[in-house]
Amino acid sequence: MSVRETIVEGYRGALPTLLVSALGGLLAGGILGGMEAELEAVPGLLVVVPAFLAIRGSVYGSLGSRLSSALHQGLVEPHFTPDDRLVSAIAAALLNGLGASLVAATFTFAILTALGRRVAPLWTLALIALVGGALAGVILVAVIVVVVFGGYRRGMNPDNLVGPTVTTAGDIFGMAALFVATRLALAVT
């Protein structure tokens, strides 16, 4: 295979993924851009956003990798039937996502308070992080299971699907969940 053919083949495989990721990032940015009132009403929320999105990528990327490895090793079947390994992996991801979201909210509050910056009450940031983390987590679990299992059944390598799926879906659904959680927290206060 020539260098040119290798490059063309690489772009042919990567370009659709890159385009979907770019569009997903723009959509997530659009959601963030539409949250001006919420960002003003909840001081410190903008500081939570990058950590919140990074947590989605880390926790649910790990889940996708675990599922992919389990499929390759024959430890789970690519069907949507409850399996102890699958349920345990999902439960661990959801709990890790919630715990890390709470830590991010707590650190945000502590750091901004230490810097003398204006910040929403800890319970407000914690509520937003927990509700947003739960909403995004449930959606991401569903997306990852469908994409990894569906791709595997169609003869695709799920390892190649996990990264772009988690990145794109995590940004879109993470921002949407954060928006809904913030609206809920503002309605409660």
Number of C-alpha atoms within 10 A of each C-alpha: 5 7 8 9 10 11 11 12 12 11 13 11 11 13 12 11 18 14 11 14 20 13 14 20 18 15 18 21 15 13 18 19 11 12 18 11 10 16 17 11 14 19 18 22 23 16 17 21 18 12 17 25 21 16 22 29 24 16 20 27 22 17 25 29 19 16 27 24 15 16 18 15 10 10 13 18 17 19 12 11 10 9 13 10 14 20 12 12 17 21 14 14 23 24 15 19 25 23 15 20 29 22 17 22 26 17 15 23 27 14 13 16 14 9 9 9 12 12 20 18 12 16 13 20 26 21 18 28 30 22 21 25 30 21 19 26 26 14 16 25 20 11 16 23 21 15 18 25 21 16 17 19 14 10 8 13 15 24 18 15 19 22 17 18 24 26 20 23 22 30 27 24 25 28 24 19 23 28 20 16 22 25 15 15 18 14 8 8 6
